[in-house]
């Protein structure tokens, strides 16, 4: 049996890693297409893009492993059945259950590994990917100047009349005129008719005009450095319009802050539900549950105090009536004022109750959100076991072990599984079904179907008639005419 177990396990390894590579490639391409405009074209370092892709491959791996396990099981048992190895093993007195048992052990091992991965490793990769994404979104693309286009950077605006490339014979002169920040003179542009509007000083409007100049971005100062020649400096006080200054300059250097052009990885302590492990989410659920309980206690005390006031008034009225004490006569105007105040108080109390109810509902939704994520961390890895229950008997009945057949048969189960998972998550967020049922419904339904297939495979009374399926999908039977 040890030889058979090793043989069956060995037959899974190649298809599993091949299917895993294919599925990971598809998920990666989908990710790149979705975020290509946010990643590329911003002048990001290659190492940053690689880190972002690697961090996001965590959730891809969590999804791809159960899928790859189904493809591997289908291919392995499909080949066994197609080569009549299943028949030989059964004729040797080995039952179908014993043949499938090694795959089930692999599924259990894979489930244990992926539960640890989903709980301990995946939240960290998701957190790092989220922080990196936030840093990338804050970085603006590298500035490419165009003629007669106004560019706004916070409280600065500038426009260039004409742009021309610097010639090699001018590089030596420029190296003496410009600062050390201008290190790539071969890529430097000469800017003509340059105007800068500065609104960074409170109560002052500053306008700088230059016949020509040069611009470079300095990572050291995190600013655009303009070196201007032959220009004018205009300064006007917005509160005292008569105070106006004008001066000429031969050379002037202007710094415009542009931190958004530089990329900085920023740390953050905030974590969403997908960036937390099970322990963190249970702590959050405990906090929300305590807040809900405090709010319920507060509502109960308020309601009790309202009824207590009403009961005390009624008791006082009965006491006065028994003692034959006549209440003072109250005018109609006083009654109307009292009724108006009572109505205002009642409406205020009603609004407080509605606010408290909304507060509790929102906290219940937060509890459900974290509970869904906890169950998801276990239910998705458990799909590896469920897919073994489905894939092994299905592969035996299919009697075909090619990758195309395995993937074709897997697609239907993938769609069914993820439809249950996504739909269940939505229903749980709306508090229509419990988080546990929402996340485990897919495993229960697909697993029940797998048990049924297993039972039929053990009874040895079912195979897939491929010729009938081909005949059905060709639809030739719709167009056949009866012979006369």
C-alpha positions, 0 to 999 in steps of 0.5 A: 500500500505504501508503494501505491500511496506514493504512486498516487501522490506523485501523480498529483504533483505535476498537474497541481503545480502546472494548474497552480501556475496557469491559474496564478498567471490568469489572476496576475494578468487580471490584476495588472490589467485592472491596475495598470493605469495606477502602477505604470506611467508614474516613474515608480522604481522597478523594485516597488512594482515587483514588491506590489505584485509579490504582496498581491500574490498572497490573495491570489495564492489563497484562491488558486490552491483549491482550484489547482487541487481540483484540476490535479485530482481530476487529471490524476484519476482521469488518467488512472481510469483512462489507462485502466489502472483503476480497473486493475487495482479493483480487480486486485481487491483494492476498493475505490475508497482506498484508492482515493484515500491518499488524495484525501490525506493530501487535501487535509494537509493542504487545508491545514497549510492554507488555514495557517497561511490565510490566518498568519501570512495573508493578512500581512501581505494584504496590509503591506499591499494596501499601504503600498497602494496608498503611497502609489496613489498619492504619487503624481506622474512625472511632470511633462511640460507642454507649451501654453499649458497652465500647471497647478501645484498647490498654491503655485501656477506656472506656464511656459510659452516655448520649449526647446532642447538644449544643444551639446555645445551649450552643456558646458556653459549650463554646467557653470550657470546651473546648480548641482541638481541639473545632472542630466544636461542632455535631457534638459529643456530650455524654457522661454517666456516663463510665468510663475504665479505664487499664492503661497504667502497669505495676503500677497500675490507674487508673479515672476516673469522670465525670458528663459529658464530651466526646470528640474525636480530635486529629490533632495528638496522634494521640489521643482527648481526653476532657474530663471534668467532676465526677468521681473518680480512683481509683488502686490498686497491683496489688502493694501492694493497701493503697496506694489513692488516691482524688481528686475533680476538677471538670475533667480532660483524659485523652489516650488514644493512638489512632494507628490512627485516623489514616492514614499512608502508610508506606514499605517497602523490601520487595518481593514478586515482582510488585513487582520488575523483571526485573533485581531478580528475576534478582539474587534468583534468583542469591542463592537459587542460591548458597545452594542450591549452598552447602547442597549442598556442605555436604551433600557434605562431611558425607556424605564425613566420615561415610564417611571415619570408617567407612572409618577404623574398618574399616581400623583393624580390619583392621590389628589383625587382621593384627597378631593384636592382640586387642581388649579384651573388651567387656561386653553393657552397653557394647555396648548403650550404644555401639549406643544412642549410634550410633543417636542419632547416626544419627537426628541425622544423618538429621534434619540431612539432612531439614532440608537437603533441605527447605531446598533444596526451599524455595529451588528453589520460590523460584527457580521463583516468580521465574522464573515472574514473569520469563517472565510479564512477556514472555509476557502482552505477547506475547499481543497478537501471538498474538491477532492471528494468531487474531483476523484470520483468525477475523474474516475467516471470521466475516464479522461486525464487531459488538462483540457478536460480537467479544466473544462470540468473544473470551471463549472464547480469553480463558478458554483463555488464562488457564486455561493461564496460571493452571494453568501457574503453579500447576504451575511453583510445584510444580516439575512443569513448567519456568517457561518452559513454564508461562508460554509454553504458552498462547501456543504453543497459542493461537498454533498455533491462530492459524497454522492459522486463518491457513493456512485463511484464505489457502486461502480455503476456510473461513467460519463458518456462523452459521445452523448455530450458531444451529440447534445452540444452539436445540436444535430438532433434538432435538425434531423429529419425523419426518413420517409 
